[in-house]
Amino acid sequence: MAGAIPEAVLPQTGEGILPGHAIEALAGRGAIRTVRPFDADQVQPASLDLRLGAVAWRIRASFLPGPGVSVAQRLDQLALHQLDLSKGEVLETGCVYLVELQEALALTPDIAASANPKSSTGRLDIFTRVIADRTRAFDVIPAGYNGPLYLEISPRTFPILVREGSRLSQIRFRRGDARLDEAALGALNRRERLVDGASADVLGGGIAVSVDLSGDGFGGLLGFRAKRHTGLIDVDARAACDVEDYWEPLATRGRRELILDPDAFYILASKEAVHVPPDHAAEMVPFDPLVGEFRVHYAGFFDPGFGHEAAGGRGARAVLEVRSREVPFILEDGQIVGRLVYERMLERPRVLYGEGLGSNYQAQGLKLSKHFKAWR
């Protein structure tokens, strides 16, 4: 039939990140088991959103189960009380919660996965990590894993309202080693121009990303600093919150630097416009943990087509979620704060980020999460 959507098929050979149609094929084979069918917009170009289940537990402390131990076994020892998410519950700052996700896995020996907070989750300073049974690392699901998935949730700045079906995290599936080495990354940059600067610095297998503290492109605005003791944020409500109730706008006042306050949370923007070609996916990773007293970018996944001109993304900046640590630290305009590492896609996605998906952050500049009304 003309115009019909091609059947979801999982390629049998090759290495790379699985595109959306291959994720659907995994589900069709039973490698992704769900409590209920996928939501219409749950499958992304190179990832799958993960949905909260009906029950959450407040726990004493974060943990990893370790070899031979299930999450449920550790939960019996650490749970303080149980919350019913079917009607919605408030998760308080400074507390740690665990929720079994609606998606479970039965992966084949050639397919592994990794998880990351969704962009909107990171921009609300919600610390999330996926935990699987018998694992020694967060957000890493080994090839051949068969079992449930759980999400650890710790709101750091704002109390949040969540419910069964809320989507705070996302998962990528990969076959083999898809990451580009420095030679391949340099060749891709020469061909596709991965950032818009005069030159791209390839550092540690990634493209260097620096912070924009000039204020030149944002009307003298450096970024936003989160306020303390704010109201509640419903994670499923778009454009429901006034910016000034939750954020303090930071003006340049002629300075091209920002002193990060200890334990404060900031939204800043990259100096470079970022481009992820359709046949690749990217992830923001730390530049070097020894260069400063801050953490950048909780939510690191960049889908194929982000910043791609043909998908309406020309000039898309990377929004930087910055949390300072124990001491004040001066962040300067142009300082390198992260690296974008690129991986090959197993196949090109049938739909790119921003291309008819209602993507929230295509062609973005200095942008808060979707929960806030437009800034003036």
Secondary structure, DSSP 8 states (H G I E B T S, - for coil): -TT--------SS--EE--HHHHHHHHHTTSEEESS---TT-B-SS-EEEEEEEEEEEESS-----TT--HHHHHHHHEEEEEEGGG-EEE-TT-EEEEEESEEEE--TTEEEEEEE-HHHHHTTEEEEEEETT-SSTTEE-TT-EE-EEEEEEESSS-EEE-TT-EEEEEEEEES--B--HHHHHHHHHHH-SB-SSS--EETTEEEEEB--S-GGGTTEEEEEE-SS---EETT-SS-B-GGGTEEEEE-TT-SEEEE-TT-EEEEEEEEEB---TTEEEEEEES-TTS-SEEE-S--EE-TTTT-GGGT-TT-EEEEEEEE-SS-EEEETT-EEEEEEEEEBSS--SS-TTSSS--SSTT-SS---TTB----
